[in-house]
Amino acid sequence: MSFRLRVLGLLALIAVTATAATAWLTLRQATSQIRDSVAAGREEVARITGELHAYGFAHGTWDGLGPTVGGLAGDTGQRIRVTTETEVLLVDSDALAGRTPRAVSGQPPVLVDPRPVLRLPSGQVPLASVKRTVTAIAEYRATAAYAACLTRAGARVSAEADPLGLPVVRAAPRSAQCAKADPSNDPRTGADHRAAAVCEREQRFTACLQRVFTERTASLAPPRLTVRLGVRDESPATLAAAPTVAVAAGVALVALCGALLLSRAVLRPVRALTSAARGLGEGESERRVPVSGRDEIAELGRAFNRMADSLQAAEERQRRLTGDIAHELRTPLANVRGYLEAMVDGIVEPTPELLASLHEEALLQQRIVDDLRDLALAEAGALTYHRATVDLGDLLEACRTAHRGQADTAGVTLRVESAGPVPVDADADRLRQVLGNLVGNALRATERGGTVTLAAVRRGARAVVEVRDTGKGISADDLPHLFDRFWRADPSRGRATGGSGLGLSIARQIVTDHGGTIAVRSTVGVGTTFTVTLDAAGEPVADG
């Protein structure tokens, strides 16, 4: 997998994990807080309504409700506004706290009914139930009046429900109590009996009795309350920060781990490359980096190994060139030195023939030095070229003229084939140097009676020169080394018969500097053909 894709995949995984974790935590936290908030709200509402109901049940009036509401507001943190069903304000916790009352929330009010619920014993005959209901009404009327009197007098009142559900009022101190009213003087007992007679004709007898009880006690019991909680536009509860911070830290930890894995994946091969490059700079030309995979880091490793191979090969060529130059110069210089020392010692006479031989040897050494200089300049791009339009046909004729004597001596036929002008934009002297090297090699490789052909032809926008011989040819194993420095196809040939070994290297560099190519094909026992291809000058013509 591509390194870029691995990085994108890892980042996408981290992003998806972070998003999923954040969404899960937010949903879980919001759900939990909503559930807790609802439960807490229900508990607070139940507590507030329960205590308000207990106050009305015990006191029989809403007088003195303020401290109870203030305590509930302080304990629950709720804003509490208590009114009657007719919207008569009784208590507001904001007013108790000394601030301007705020607008109430839009939630529906809570109803608080302090009247007791009559519990009639089961299994009794209807007449007995009626009597109990009448008695309960009278008792409640007296008890409610008694409790209201105690409350207004400032007594602390408490109440418990008797078996019928009626309040049994207790108060302290005793001095604050008022006389209990006599229920026997109640003039509405007959009306209660008439109401009971009506209820006896109804199917749900117990419900009818309860309704009668409620109607008869309505004028005595405290009015029902409407309780509003909360404030309009109140800010909702915010999510807790600690879990969010914990998940953020977890996501950051995951991202850090991913970054560490990514950095290890990147830095391991980078460190290997750094170590190999340092070793290569210190002369360890055999240093390479292990490569696996097909991503960008692996491609970088392969490129480094190719560069190291090239540097090692160049260093090997440099050492081999130095050795070849030393070998090429050592033997002839030793011969010249030996002859000169012999002549100085009087062992050898300095004859004209010996002096001519030593002069020829010095010229050969000078040619090697000149060839090395030309090759160094050509490879460095510093060789000077004087370009002009040159006809390759004329250049081949001049080359045949220059080598006619060598060809006649070797018994080889030297001929030129040209199908008209083949102009090129080139340095005539440098091209003559190339052709001279190729023709000289061809004449040396061709046996007596053979033929060396120089051909020039234009093929579209390209000009092609061929030097063909009918010599013994070059083996396929030797062809890749033809353009190496100091390499000779026939190791038995020396400098006198095989040249300096630099001519083809110089020829290839000159042709390359002209924007052309040089190639060779050969068959053992048949001959060799060198092909030089250059850009033609002028308008293209059809092949001749």
Secondary structure, DSSP 8 states (H G I E B T S, - for coil): --HHHHHHHHHHHHHHHHHHHHHHHHHHHHHHHHHHHHHHHHHHHHHHHHHHHHHHHHHSS-TT-HHHHHHHHHHH---EEEEETT--EEEEHHHHTTS----B-SS--EEE--S------TT--HHHHHHHHHHHHHHHHHHHHHHHHHHHTT-EEEEEE-TTS-EEEEEESGGG------GGG-TTHHHHHHHHHHHHTSS-HHHHHHHHHHHHHTTTS---EEEEESBTT-------HHHHHHHHHHHHHHHHHHHHHHHHHHHHHHHHHHHHHHHHHTT-TT------SSSHHHHHHHHHHHHHHHHHHHHHHHHHHHHHHHHHHHHHHHHHHHHHHHHHHTSS---HHHHHHHHHHHHHHHHHHHHHHHHHHHHTT------EEEEHHHHHHHHHHHHHHHHHHHT-EEEEEE-S--EEEE-HHHHHHHHHHHHHHHHHHS-TT-EEEEEEEEEBTEEEEEEEE-S----TTTGGGTTSTT--SSTT--HHHH--S-HHHHHHHHHHHTT-EEEEEEETTTEEEEEEEEEB-SS-B---
